[in-house]
Amino acid sequence: MLTALSRFSHEQHRKGTAQKRGGGEAPIEIDALAAEQRYSMEPRDELSPEREFDRAWARQLLASVLTRLGQAYGDAGKWEVFAALQDHNPTAKSCSVALLKPSTGLRA
């Protein structure tokens, strides 16, 4: 019986001195009005959350691929070619001017 009482007392002391949520830090105040104003300034989009996630994922994937592709072209010493192709819809003339080559071998 004495052991049970000792364990109970120890457990109660442990629970009473346990660090609570937040660890004794002062809570962070959230200014709901400022958050709502920031939210209202966001561009309105009628896309579903799933569709918006897919778009953000695709943008991130394209940025990552372009970065790796640029590094590969740079490592191969063809940075000028990559820079000329950075335009999403390059014409043969703009590529040939950027590469200082005649445009006969490039298709529009």
N, C-alpha and C positions, 0 to 999 in steps of 0.2 A: 504494500500500500504506500509506503514511504517512497519507493522508487517511482510509482505512478504519479504521486503528488510532485515529486522533484522534476520529473519530465514535463508535466503539465505547466509548472511554474516557469521552467526554462523556455518552453514553447511560447507561453504568453509574453514573456519578456522579449523574445526574438521577434514576435509579431508586432509588439508595441514599438520597438526601436527600428523596425525595418524602414528603409527609405521608400517614401511614397512616390507616386508618379510625378515626374518633373524633377526629382532629385533635389528638392529644396530651392530650385531656381524660381525666380519670379515669372509668372505667366506672361507670354507675349500677347500684347493687345492687338487685336485685329480691327482695323478701321474698315468697317463694312461699307461705308459710303465711298471711300477712296477706291476700294476694290470694285464696287459696282460701277464707278465712273470709268475705271480702266477697262472693264468688261464692255461697257457701252461704246467705247471708242474702237473696239475691235471691228474689223470688217464683217459685215453680215454675210453669212453663207448659208444656203439652204441645204447643204449636204448633211447626210447622216454622220454620226460619229465614226461609224465603220469606214465610210467613204473618205472622210477627212483623214483618218489614220492611214488609209491606203495611199492617199495623195502625199502625205508627209513622209511615209516610208519610201515611196518612189522618188521623191525629191532627194532624200538622204542617200538612197542607193545611187542615183545619178551623180550626185556630188562626189561620192566615194569612188565611183568608177572613173570619173573624169580626173580626179586627183591621181589615181593609180596609173591611168593611161598617160597623163602628163609626165609622171615620173619615168615611165617606161620609154616614152619618146625622148625625154631628156637624157636618160642613161644611154640611149642609142645614138645620141648626138643629132637628133632630128627635132629639136625644139621648135624650129621655124615652121616645120610642117604641122605640128600640133597647134601652134599659135594661129596658123592660117585656117585650120579646120575648127577653131573655137566657135566661129560663127555657126549658128544652127542651120543655116541654109546658104552655104557658100556657093558663089558662082565660079565657073572655071576661070574667068578673067581675074576675079579678086584673089583666087589661090595662086594663079600664075604670077600676078604682080607681086604678091607677098613672097613667093619663092624665087622670083627673078628668072623664071623659065617661060618658054613659049607655051601658050595654052592649047597647042594642037593635040597633046596627049591626054588632056583633061576633059571630061565630059561635064556638061552643065546639068 
